[in-house]
């Protein structure tokens, strides 16, 4: 049997120093934060995207250009040094055993609406019923597995975005979504702000029943009063405020009104989406962070100075440059946020 050197305190300290030196070299030599995060993870260092008390997170929609199983999404978070997420529902439901969609559509032609045949419409109706039955009866075991998997790696799940909260979804489906969110460890579910007040009232009531917040997201319809009806209906209705869309909407939406809205509604905001967009008069395009009109530095500084416990969610929507990928670009967004918070 080969001789094994006994592990002495001196030897342990030596190994620790070697590992520390290696980690430092990885950070210095990696050249990009993604590679530094990967190097540190090899040494058992968990991701950490909480900066100056502000939790920077990411919505897993940011990784839509890449394969998206829960295990893969978790690895992307680790590689980008993201320690908290808003988790999209599709991959989670697939992991939990949701029936596969039997309806196959041809590739979509940009600018042209999908026109399903009568047969496809009938198949979709049957599939929606099948999914509703599955949701009403599925065990939470797989959702608990995902929470444990993410938490063990150092990544928390603060929001869940399933496609089960629409007017055509049954109450049983909505309650399933809220139970799943709670099992995942999420404080809120997120969805688009309904146009029908009856729907936000329904969701608010069910959210209150399960003690899970309903975070309403808005695109270019965002105004300072867009959420007022929903907020008045239930203490569990809240804002998932997209700062980039708010700025791109223009009209009366400005940097100053956005910051004032966050300050006024901070106790009703369960999460923010952070992206850089140009104003309506500047074209409204999504841009690399720092090149648009979203006041990212001011938003993050407000969260830091006021100690608001609102996750600031990276939503990667600008075009990924040639030679890069969604993980690297998410890491760059995090590095930008870090610079703004520490500058």
Secondary structure, DSSP 8 states (H G I E B T S, - for coil): --------HHHHHHHHHHHHHHHHHHHHHHSSHHHHHHHHHHTT-----EETTEEEEEEGGGGTTS---HHHHHHHHHHTT--EEEEEHHHHHHHHT------------TTS-----HHHHHHHHHHHHHHHHHHHH--SHHHHHHHHHHHHTT-EEEEEE-S--STTS-HHHHHHHHHHHHHHT-SEEEEE--SSHHHHHHHHHHHHHHT-EEEEE-STT--TTTTHHHHHH-TTEEEEEEHHHHHHH-TT--HHHHHHHHHHHGGGEEEEEE-EE--GGGT--EESTTSSS--HHHHHHHHHHHT---EEEE---S---TT--HHHHHHHHHHHHHHHHH-
